[in-house]
């Protein structure tokens, strides 16, 4: 008995391919994300993916844009809720670390840098820049840029070397995340104290 496949329009086909690429990235690492592997995942041909993305670099760039959009949306939501007192500020740290770890942003960034496709990082950098600008509106007195810089670098480093470094130093796996939470809370406390004193 043959299974009738539902025909996807070009936009749905592209979205399915990107989701398959993201799954491959998270489950098997960047080396597993090839046009051939993604095509096999979604039941398409290599030529079909070339039509949608133009090249492997085009797939990387589109995947970077997808992950960046998800990452930025999640972090922005946590920051807004934190400012409204709806969530603990440490959720910002957790969302950032999860984005670079579980969502694959760290592996994707490393892959693009090491493969020489630095231009494909532009969607990630643009998304972070846009997020910082959005979060800084009306809060120009807060160190949003500085906090974003160290938090992103900490989350990126943890996604790539967190297990190995924690083991080598005899520390629990979540230590980097714990330190980042403490740093965020301390920075916010210093800001509030400075505001009250000024």
VEXTOR-82714 format. One record per residue (C-alpha): residue number from 1; residue in one letter; x, y, z. Coordinates in nm, 3 decimals. Layout:
ATOM   loti   drenfi        c1        c2        c3
ATOM    NUM        A         X         Y         Z
...
//
This chain:
ATOM   loti   drenfi        c1        c2        c3
ATOM      1        X     0.000     0.000     0.000
ATOM      2        X     0.151     0.335    -0.098
ATOM      3        X     0.119     0.638     0.123
ATOM      4        X    -0.007     0.947    -0.046
ATOM      5        X     0.218     1.242     0.038
ATOM      6        X     0.064     1.578     0.099
ATOM      7        X     0.199     1.828    -0.150
ATOM      8        X     0.354     2.133     0.015
ATOM      9        X     0.368     2.478    -0.135
ATOM     10        X     0.719     2.628    -0.177
ATOM     11        X     0.704     2.820     0.152
ATOM     12        X     0.592     2.511     0.348
ATOM     13        X     0.856     2.299     0.176
ATOM     14        X     1.128     2.548     0.267
ATOM     15        X     1.005     2.565     0.629
ATOM     16        X     1.003     2.184     0.655
ATOM     17        X     1.360     2.170     0.522
ATOM     18        X     1.477     2.431     0.773
ATOM     19        X     1.313     2.247     1.060
ATOM     20        X     1.481     1.923     0.945
ATOM     21        X     1.816     2.106     0.927
ATOM     22        X     1.767     2.239     1.280
ATOM     23        X     1.689     1.888     1.409
ATOM     24        X     1.998     1.747     1.239
ATOM     25        X     2.210     2.026     1.387
ATOM     26        X     2.086     1.966     1.741
ATOM     27        X     2.086     1.585     1.728
ATOM     28        X     2.403     1.517     1.527
ATOM     29        X     2.604     1.839     1.509
ATOM     30        X     2.687     2.077     1.227
ATOM     31        X     2.867     1.818     1.015
ATOM     32        X     2.535     1.634     0.973
ATOM     33        X     2.361     1.933     0.815
ATOM     34        X     2.419     1.877     0.445
ATOM     35        X     2.185     1.942     0.156
ATOM     36        X     2.176     1.567     0.093
ATOM     37        X     2.090     1.482     0.457
ATOM     38        X     1.821     1.750     0.480
ATOM     39        X     1.672     1.637     0.148
ATOM     40        X     1.655     1.280     0.279
ATOM     41        X     1.488     1.398     0.600
ATOM     42        X     1.206     1.571     0.414
ATOM     43        X     1.176     1.331     0.122
ATOM     44        X     1.297     1.580    -0.140
ATOM     45        X     1.580     1.576    -0.388
ATOM     46        X     1.912     1.754    -0.358
ATOM     47        X     1.811     1.963    -0.660
ATOM     48        X     1.489     2.066    -0.485
ATOM     49        X     1.687     2.203    -0.189
ATOM     50        X     1.926     2.381    -0.423
ATOM     51        X     1.619     2.548    -0.575
ATOM     52        X     1.510     2.674    -0.230
ATOM     53        X     1.851     2.772    -0.086
ATOM     54        X     2.092     2.803    -0.381
ATOM     55        X     2.380     2.634    -0.198
ATOM     56        X     2.491     2.484     0.132
ATOM     57        X     2.591     2.836     0.240
ATOM     58        X     2.239     2.954     0.156
ATOM     59        X     2.096     2.678     0.376
ATOM     60        X     2.330     2.781     0.660
ATOM     61        X     2.225     3.143     0.628
ATOM     62        X     1.853     3.056     0.624
ATOM     63        X     1.900     2.827     0.924
ATOM     64        X     2.084     3.106     1.107
ATOM     65        X     1.795     3.344     1.037
ATOM     66        X     1.540     3.089     1.166
ATOM     67        X     1.731     3.014     1.485
ATOM     68        X     1.805     3.384     1.542
ATOM     69        X     1.439     3.474     1.514
ATOM     70        X     1.340     3.207     1.767
ATOM     71        X     1.622     3.297     2.004
ATOM     72        X     1.549     3.670     1.995
ATOM     73        X     1.175     3.622     2.043
ATOM     74        X     1.226     3.398     2.346
ATOM     75        X     1.479     3.627     2.514
ATOM     76        X     1.274     3.940     2.441
ATOM     77        X     0.966     3.779     2.596
ATOM     78        X     1.162     3.686     2.910
ATOM     79        X     1.309     4.037     2.945
ATOM     80        X     0.971     4.207     2.902
ATOM     81        X     0.806     3.975     3.156
ATOM     82        X     1.096     4.026     3.397
ATOM     83        X     1.058     4.404     3.377
ATOM     84        X     0.686     4.364     3.447
ATOM     85        X     0.765     4.143     3.746
ATOM     86        X     0.596     3.840     3.588
ATOM     87        X     0.906     3.617     3.579
ATOM     88        X     1.230     3.590     3.770
ATOM     89        X     1.515     3.775     3.593
ATOM     90        X     1.719     3.453     3.585
ATOM     91        X     1.482     3.324     3.317
ATOM     92        X     1.666     3.561     3.082
ATOM     93        X     1.987     3.369     3.150
ATOM     94        X     1.813     3.034     3.114
ATOM     95        X     1.653     3.129     2.782
ATOM     96        X     1.985     3.257     2.647
ATOM     97        X     2.178     2.946     2.754
ATOM     98        X     1.901     2.722     2.616
ATOM     99        X     1.903     2.910     2.286
ATOM    100        X     2.274     2.854     2.236
ATOM    101        X     2.264     2.500     2.375
ATOM    102        X     1.936     2.318     2.312
ATOM    103        X     1.822     2.536     2.021
ATOM    104        X     2.156     2.495     1.842
ATOM    105        X     2.263     2.859     1.804
ATOM    106        X     2.608     2.787     1.950
ATOM    107        X     2.679     2.492     1.723
ATOM    108        X     2.551     2.689     1.425
ATOM    109        X     2.773     2.990     1.501
ATOM    110        X     3.081     2.771     1.548
ATOM    111        X     3.004     2.582     1.226
ATOM    112        X     2.978     2.900     1.022
ATOM    113        X     3.295     3.051     1.167
ATOM    114        X     3.501     2.734     1.121
ATOM    115        X     3.372     2.672     0.768
ATOM    116        X     3.467     3.027     0.670
ATOM    117        X     3.106     3.130     0.610
ATOM    118        X     3.114     3.429     0.845
ATOM    119        X     2.859     3.615     0.630
ATOM    120        X     2.600     3.357     0.733
ATOM    121        X     2.642     3.487     1.090
ATOM    122        X     2.487     3.818     0.986
ATOM    123        X     2.128     3.708     1.063
ATOM    124        X     2.239     3.607     1.415
ATOM    125        X     2.427     3.932     1.475
ATOM    126        X     2.149     4.141     1.321
ATOM    127        X     1.888     3.968     1.537
ATOM    128        X     2.090     4.024     1.855
ATOM    129        X     2.152     4.388     1.760
ATOM    130        X     1.782     4.440     1.689
ATOM    131        X     1.690     4.271     2.017
ATOM    132        X     1.928     4.493     2.215
ATOM    133        X     1.793     4.806     2.046
ATOM    134        X     1.436     4.696     2.121
ATOM    135        X     1.513     4.615     2.485
ATOM    136        X     1.708     4.937     2.531
ATOM    137        X     1.421     5.163     2.420
ATOM    138        X     1.310     5.363     2.721
ATOM    139        X     1.586     5.204     2.929
ATOM    140        X     1.886     5.398     2.798
ATOM    141        X     2.021     5.428     3.152
ATOM    142        X     2.063     5.049     3.179
ATOM    143        X     2.377     4.866     3.059
ATOM    144        X     2.178     4.657     2.808
ATOM    145        X     2.460     4.632     2.550
ATOM    146        X     2.722     4.530     2.807
ATOM    147        X     2.494     4.273     2.971
ATOM    148        X     2.404     4.127     2.632
ATOM    149        X     2.770     4.099     2.532
ATOM    150        X     2.882     3.897     2.834
ATOM    151        X     2.565     3.689     2.848
ATOM    152        X     2.583     3.587     2.481
ATOM    153        X     2.956     3.509     2.505
ATOM    154        X     2.901     3.305     2.823
ATOM    155        X     2.612     3.111     2.667
ATOM    156        X     2.806     3.052     2.344
ATOM    157        X     3.112     2.928     2.533
ATOM    158        X     2.901     2.705     2.755
ATOM    159        X     2.725     2.551     2.454
ATOM    160        X     3.059     2.459     2.297
ATOM    161        X     3.281     2.368     2.595
ATOM    162        X     3.057     2.366     2.903
ATOM    163        X     3.061     1.991     2.965
ATOM    164        X     3.434     1.953     2.909
ATOM    165        X     3.539     2.259     3.114
ATOM    166        X     3.311     2.173     3.407
ATOM    167        X     3.446     1.816     3.413
ATOM    168        X     3.808     1.932     3.384
ATOM    169        X     3.764     2.175     3.672
ATOM    170        X     3.562     1.934     3.887
ATOM    171        X     3.256     2.157     3.880
ATOM    172        X     2.890     2.068     3.827
ATOM    173        X     2.767     2.096     3.467
ATOM    174        X     2.537     2.392     3.537
ATOM    175        X     2.804     2.606     3.705
ATOM    176        X     2.848     2.852     3.414
ATOM    177        X     2.473     2.912     3.402
ATOM    178        X     2.469     2.961     3.779
ATOM    179        X     2.753     3.215     3.756
ATOM    180        X     2.574     3.401     3.477
ATOM    181        X     2.256     3.417     3.685
ATOM    182        X     2.454     3.560     3.977
ATOM    183        X     2.619     3.815     3.751
ATOM    184        X     2.286     3.931     3.608
ATOM    185        X     2.128     3.965     3.951
ATOM    186        X     2.435     4.155     4.083
ATOM    187        X     2.433     4.389     3.782
ATOM    188        X     2.063     4.462     3.825
ATOM    189        X     2.112     4.521     4.198
ATOM    190        X     2.399     4.765     4.135
ATOM    191        X     2.185     4.947     3.881
ATOM    192        X     1.889     4.977     4.120
ATOM    193        X     2.115     5.095     4.406
ATOM    194        X     2.280     5.353     4.181
ATOM    195        X     1.940     5.475     4.064
ATOM    196        X     1.815     5.507     4.422
ATOM    197        X     2.131     5.692     4.532
ATOM    198        X     2.120     5.927     4.229
//
